Amino acid sequence: MLTIRQDIPEGLLDLQSHELYKKLDGPTLFQLPGRRTQPIFMSVLLHGNEPVGWNAIRDILYHHKNELPRALSLFVGNVEAARYHQRHLESQPDFNRIWPAVSDDKKPVKRDSGLPEEVMAEQVFQVMAASNLFASVDVHNNTGLNPHYACVNKLDAQFLHLATLFDRTVIYFTRPQGVQSLAFSKLAPSVTLECGQPDNPQGVAHAIEYLTACLKLSEIPTHQVAKHDIELFHTVAVVRVAPGVEVGFKDDGYDLRLIDNIDHLNFRELPSNTVIGWQKNHHSLALKTSDEQDQEVSSDYFYLDDNVLKINRPVMPSMLTRNTRVIHQDCLCYLMERLSLPEAVVEQDADNISH
């Protein structure tokens, strides 16, 4: 399933993401040389309907035809889904849920599923584990109204510096398993970029600027992160629609009718009793909410007031969307709380330091 190449096929950089199938047979790892030999890994199109990474990297490669500042291992993921502008096809797993769980000695934990996509992802991981990796960047769009932000899976100074190079808004998460950045966090500083909606050119411009800066980095700082340079959030739960529940908007015929402007709630600190939607079933929640230990915690965050679905504690959501296909394929949203950085990785403001 995986193709590994040391060259860019002629004409590839002229193609939009939905045209890549004309030149690529499927998932492809490009290993390209650069002035600095320690490679940086960049993954694009893990979701086929998120073209920002491909649009950014093809611009960068076009402008660095002679030589890259650093060796680049570029993984182009779900080419088949990109052809149809889909996150993933119905016959496929999510390409950002197939990456191996990794032990502390950097070895993938064996899985029993035998999915060819998981075997392929493990191949990519093994190649990069042997490469003395410099850093890893996974580039995404999202479907809802969200700011640009970076995600990390370790509260480590190098991870946080790599994240704040993109934006001061940073999210720390450790679930779900199978995410690319979580696997690669065992190998090198690793981040996920969220670059806004696919049709916004500002997302591409921001990604080009960031990825170019990463390629030009001689090193990633190890000193503490300045407190005023970061706004950190912690993903505490993921909210999914219960199996068999039909979701929609503006029609009481759905099992769960969500408020029309639900994506406007992203990155807003919502007070208790905020209305999320209305249910047909007045007795049991139409949502399934899992915490970081994969425990069911829906009642900690939501309650029914007759048929009205409300939040029962202050919380900040992200990734809320009006795209019902994405809601069913992935989740309704993530729930976040503000997080104070450990003293080991944060540099206090000068006014707060006693001399």
C-alpha positions as CSV (number, residue, x, y, z in Angstrom):
1,M,0.0,0.0,0.0
2,L,2.9,2.4,0.8
3,T,5.1,3.9,-1.9
4,I,8.5,5.4,-1.0
5,R,10.1,7.8,-3.4
6,Q,13.2,10.0,-3.5
7,D,11.9,12.3,-6.2
8,I,8.9,14.4,-7.0
9,P,7.2,13.1,-10.2
10,E,7.1,15.6,-13.1
11,G,3.8,17.6,-13.0
12,L,2.9,16.5,-9.4
13,L,3.2,20.1,-8.0
14,D,0.7,21.3,-10.6
15,L,-2.1,19.1,-9.3
16,Q,-4.8,20.0,-6.8
17,S,-5.3,17.5,-4.0
18,H,-8.3,15.9,-5.7
19,E,-6.1,15.3,-8.8
20,L,-3.2,13.5,-7.0
21,Y,-4.6,10.1,-7.9
22,K,-3.4,10.7,-11.5
23,K,0.2,10.6,-10.4
24,L,0.2,8.7,-7.1
25,D,-1.1,5.2,-6.6
26,G,-1.9,5.8,-2.9
27,P,-0.2,6.8,0.3
28,T,3.3,8.0,-0.6
29,L,6.4,8.9,1.5
30,F,8.8,11.2,-0.3
31,Q,12.3,11.3,1.2
32,L,13.9,14.5,-0.2
33,P,17.4,15.7,0.6
34,G,18.3,19.1,2.1
35,R,21.2,21.2,3.3
36,R,20.7,19.9,6.9
37,T,20.5,16.1,6.7
38,Q,18.5,15.4,9.8
39,P,15.0,15.1,8.3
40,I,11.7,16.8,9.3
41,F,8.6,14.8,8.8
42,M,5.5,16.5,7.4
43,S,2.2,14.8,6.8
44,V,-0.6,16.1,4.6
45,L,-4.0,14.8,3.5
46,L,-4.5,12.4,6.3
47,H,-8.0,13.6,5.7
48,G,-8.9,13.8,2.1
49,N,-11.1,16.9,2.4
50,E,-8.4,19.0,4.1
51,P,-6.2,20.3,1.3
52,V,-4.3,23.0,3.2
53,G,-1.2,20.9,3.8
54,W,-0.8,19.8,0.2
55,N,-1.4,23.4,-1.1
56,A,1.2,24.7,1.3
57,I,3.9,22.1,0.7
58,R,3.6,22.2,-3.1
59,D,4.1,25.9,-3.0
60,I,7.2,25.4,-0.8
61,L,8.6,22.7,-3.0
62,Y,8.0,24.8,-6.1
63,H,10.1,27.6,-4.6
64,H,12.9,25.3,-3.4
65,K,13.4,23.3,-6.6
66,N,17.2,23.5,-6.3
67,E,17.7,22.6,-2.6
68,L,15.6,22.4,0.5
69,P,17.0,24.0,3.7
70,R,16.5,20.7,5.5
71,A,15.9,17.1,4.5
72,L,12.1,16.5,4.2
73,S,10.2,13.3,4.6
74,L,6.8,14.2,3.2
75,F,3.9,11.8,3.7
76,V,0.9,12.3,1.4
77,G,-1.9,10.3,3.0
78,N,-5.4,9.5,1.7
79,V,-5.1,10.2,-2.0
80,E,-8.2,8.1,-2.7
81,A,-10.4,10.1,-0.4
82,A,-9.0,13.4,-1.6
83,R,-10.1,12.4,-5.1
84,Y,-13.7,12.5,-3.8
85,H,-13.2,15.4,-1.4
86,Q,-14.0,13.1,1.6
87,R,-12.4,12.8,5.0
88,H,-12.2,9.1,4.3
89,L,-14.1,6.7,2.2
90,E,-16.8,4.5,3.8
91,S,-14.5,1.5,3.1
92,Q,-11.5,3.1,4.9
93,P,-10.5,3.8,8.4
94,D,-9.7,7.4,9.4
95,F,-6.1,8.0,8.4
96,N,-5.5,9.9,11.6
97,R,-6.5,7.0,13.8
98,I,-4.3,4.3,12.2
99,W,-0.9,5.2,13.7
100,P,0.7,2.8,16.2
101,A,0.7,3.0,19.9
102,V,4.3,3.3,20.8
103,S,6.2,2.0,23.9
104,D,8.8,4.2,25.7
105,D,11.6,2.3,23.8
106,K,10.1,3.7,20.5
107,K,8.7,0.3,19.4
108,P,5.2,0.0,18.0
109,V,2.8,-2.0,20.1
110,K,1.5,-4.9,18.1
111,R,-2.1,-4.8,17.0
112,D,-4.5,-7.5,16.0
113,S,-6.7,-5.8,13.5
114,G,-4.5,-6.4,10.5
115,L,-5.9,-3.4,8.6
116,P,-3.7,-2.7,5.6
117,E,-3.8,1.0,6.5
118,E,-2.5,0.3,9.9
119,V,0.3,-1.8,8.5
120,M,1.2,1.0,6.1
121,A,1.2,3.6,8.9
122,E,3.5,1.4,11.0
123,Q,5.9,1.1,8.0
124,V,6.1,4.9,7.8
125,F,6.7,5.1,11.5
126,Q,9.5,2.5,11.4
127,V,11.2,4.3,8.5
128,M,11.1,7.6,10.5
129,A,12.2,5.9,13.7
130,A,15.4,4.9,12.0
131,S,16.1,8.4,10.6
132,N,17.2,10.5,13.6
133,L,14.1,12.6,13.2
134,F,14.3,16.4,13.8
135,A,10.6,17.2,14.2
136,S,7.1,16.1,13.0
137,V,4.3,18.4,11.7
138,D,0.9,17.1,10.7
139,V,-1.2,19.7,8.8
140,H,-5.0,19.9,8.9
141,N,-8.1,21.9,8.1
142,N,-11.3,21.7,10.1
143,T,-14.9,22.1,9.1
144,G,-16.2,24.4,11.9
145,L,-15.4,28.0,12.8
146,N,-12.2,27.6,14.8
147,P,-9.1,29.8,15.1
148,H,-5.7,28.6,13.9
149,Y,-4.0,26.6,16.6
150,A,-1.4,23.9,17.2
151,C,-1.8,20.7,19.2
152,V,0.8,18.9,21.3
153,N,0.9,15.5,23.1
154,K,3.7,16.3,25.6
155,L,4.1,19.3,27.8
156,D,7.7,19.6,26.9
157,A,9.6,22.9,26.1
158,Q,10.6,21.8,22.6
159,F,7.1,20.7,21.7
160,L,5.7,24.0,23.0
161,H,8.2,26.1,21.1
162,L,7.3,24.3,17.9
163,A,3.6,24.9,18.6
164,T,3.9,28.6,19.5
165,L,5.9,29.2,16.3
166,F,2.5,28.7,14.7
167,D,0.2,30.4,17.2
168,R,0.0,31.2,20.8
169,T,-3.2,29.1,21.1
170,V,-2.0,25.5,21.9
171,I,-4.1,22.5,22.8
172,Y,-2.7,19.5,24.8
173,F,-4.3,16.2,24.3
174,T,-3.5,12.5,24.8
175,R,-6.6,10.9,23.2
176,P,-7.8,9.5,20.8
177,Q,-5.2,6.8,20.2
178,G,-4.0,6.3,16.7
179,V,-3.2,9.9,16.0
180,Q,-0.1,10.6,14.0
181,S,1.4,13.3,16.3
182,L,0.8,11.1,19.3
183,A,2.8,8.2,17.7
184,F,5.6,10.5,16.5
185,S,5.9,12.3,19.9
186,K,8.0,9.3,20.9
187,L,10.5,10.1,18.2
188,A,10.9,13.9,18.2
189,P,9.1,17.2,18.9
190,S,5.7,16.7,17.2
191,V,2.8,19.0,16.5
192,T,-0.6,19.0,14.7
193,L,-1.6,22.2,12.9
194,E,-5.3,23.3,12.6
195,C,-5.4,25.8,9.8
196,G,-9.1,26.8,9.7
197,Q,-11.6,25.9,7.0
198,P,-10.5,24.5,3.6
199,D,-11.8,27.4,1.5
200,N,-9.9,30.1,3.4
201,P,-6.6,31.2,1.7
202,Q,-5.3,32.6,5.0
203,G,-4.9,29.0,6.2
204,V,-2.6,28.1,3.3
205,A,-0.6,31.3,3.7
206,H,-0.2,30.6,7.4
207,A,0.9,27.0,6.8
208,I,3.4,28.1,4.1
209,E,4.9,30.6,6.5
210,Y,5.1,28.1,9.3
211,L,6.4,25.1,7.3
212,T,9.0,27.2,5.7
213,A,10.2,28.5,9.1
214,C,10.4,24.9,10.3
215,L,12.5,23.8,7.4
216,K,14.9,26.7,8.1
217,L,15.2,26.0,11.9
218,S,18.7,25.0,12.9
219,E,17.5,23.8,16.2
220,I,14.4,23.8,18.4
221,P,14.8,25.8,21.6
222,T,15.1,23.9,24.8
223,H,14.7,26.8,27.1
224,Q,11.4,27.5,29.0
225,V,8.5,29.0,27.2
226,A,7.5,32.5,28.2
227,K,4.2,32.6,30.0
228,H,2.9,35.5,27.9
229,D,3.7,33.6,24.6
230,I,1.2,30.8,25.1
231,E,-2.5,30.2,25.8
232,L,-2.8,26.6,26.7
233,F,-5.8,24.4,26.8
234,H,-6.3,20.7,27.7
235,T,-8.7,18.4,25.9
236,V,-10.5,16.7,28.7
237,A,-13.2,14.8,26.8
238,V,-14.5,13.9,23.3
239,V,-18.2,14.1,22.5
240,R,-19.7,11.7,20.0
241,V,-23.3,11.1,18.9
242,A,-24.7,7.8,20.3
243,P,-25.0,5.0,17.8
244,G,-28.2,5.1,15.8
245,V,-28.9,8.7,16.6
246,E,-29.7,10.9,13.5
247,V,-28.4,14.4,13.8
248,G,-29.5,17.5,11.9
249,F,-30.5,21.2,12.0
250,K,-33.8,23.1,11.7
251,D,-36.0,20.0,11.7
252,D,-37.6,18.5,14.8
253,G,-37.8,15.2,12.9
254,Y,-34.2,14.4,13.8
255,D,-33.3,12.4,16.9
256,L,-31.0,15.2,17.9
257,R,-31.6,18.7,16.5
258,L,-28.6,20.9,17.1
259,I,-28.8,24.7,17.4
260,D,-28.2,26.3,14.1
261,N,-25.1,28.3,14.9
262,I,-23.4,25.6,16.9
263,D,-20.0,26.1,15.2
264,H,-20.0,29.7,16.6
265,L,-19.5,28.2,20.1
266,N,-16.0,27.0,19.4
267,F,-13.3,28.4,21.7
268,R,-15.9,30.2,23.7
269,E,-16.1,29.6,27.5
270,L,-19.7,28.5,27.7
271,P,-21.6,29.0,31.0
272,S,-23.7,26.3,32.6
273,N,-27.1,25.8,31.1
274,T,-26.0,26.8,27.6
275,V,-28.5,25.1,25.1
276,I,-26.9,22.7,22.6
277,G,-30.0,21.3,21.0
278,W,-33.2,19.3,21.4
279,Q,-33.8,15.6,21.6
280,K,-36.8,13.4,20.6
281,N,-35.9,11.1,23.5
282,H,-36.5,13.0,26.8
283,H,-35.0,10.3,29.0
284,S,-31.5,9.5,27.9
285,L,-28.7,11.6,26.4
286,A,-28.1,11.3,22.7
287,L,-24.4,11.9,23.3
288,K,-21.6,9.7,24.4
289,T,-18.7,11.5,26.1
290,S,-15.4,9.9,26.9
291,D,-12.6,11.3,29.1
292,E,-8.9,10.7,28.8
293,Q,-9.3,7.3,30.4
294,D,-12.0,6.4,27.9
295,Q,-14.6,6.4,30.7
296,E,-18.2,7.5,29.9
297,V,-18.7,10.9,31.5
298,S,-21.7,12.4,29.5
299,S,-23.6,13.3,32.7
300,D,-20.6,15.3,33.9
301,Y,-21.1,17.8,31.1
302,F,-24.6,17.5,29.7
303,Y,-28.2,17.1,31.0
304,L,-31.7,17.1,29.7
305,D,-34.2,19.8,30.7
306,D,-37.4,18.1,29.4
307,N,-36.2,17.7,25.7
308,V,-33.7,20.5,25.8
309,L,-30.0,19.4,25.8
310,K,-27.9,21.7,27.9
311,I,-24.4,22.0,29.4
312,N,-24.2,21.5,33.1
313,R,-20.8,23.1,33.9
314,P,-18.6,25.8,32.3
315,V,-16.6,24.4,29.4
316,M,-15.0,25.4,26.2
317,P,-15.7,23.3,23.0
318,S,-13.6,23.0,19.9
319,M,-14.2,21.4,16.4
320,L,-18.0,21.9,16.6
321,T,-19.3,21.8,13.0
322,R,-22.5,21.9,11.0
323,N,-21.2,19.1,8.7
324,T,-23.3,16.1,9.9
325,R,-21.2,13.6,7.9
326,V,-18.1,14.7,9.9
327,I,-20.1,14.6,13.1
328,H,-21.0,10.9,12.4
329,Q,-17.5,9.9,11.1
330,D,-15.5,11.6,13.8
331,C,-17.2,13.4,16.7
332,L,-19.5,16.3,17.6
333,C,-16.7,18.2,19.5
334,Y,-13.9,18.1,22.0
335,L,-14.2,19.7,25.4
336,M,-11.4,21.8,26.8
337,E,-10.3,23.4,30.0
338,R,-7.6,26.1,30.5
339,L,-4.3,24.6,31.7
340,S,-1.5,26.1,33.6
341,L,1.9,25.1,32.4
342,P,4.2,23.1,34.7
343,E,7.0,25.3,36.1
344,A,9.6,23.1,34.4
345,V,8.5,24.4,30.9
346,V,7.2,27.9,31.6
347,E,9.2,31.1,32.1
348,Q,7.5,33.4,34.4
349,D,6.9,37.1,33.4
350,A,9.6,39.4,34.8
351,D,7.1,41.1,37.1
352,N,6.4,37.8,38.8
353,I,10.0,36.8,39.5
354,S,11.5,37.6,42.8
355,H,15.1,38.7,42.7
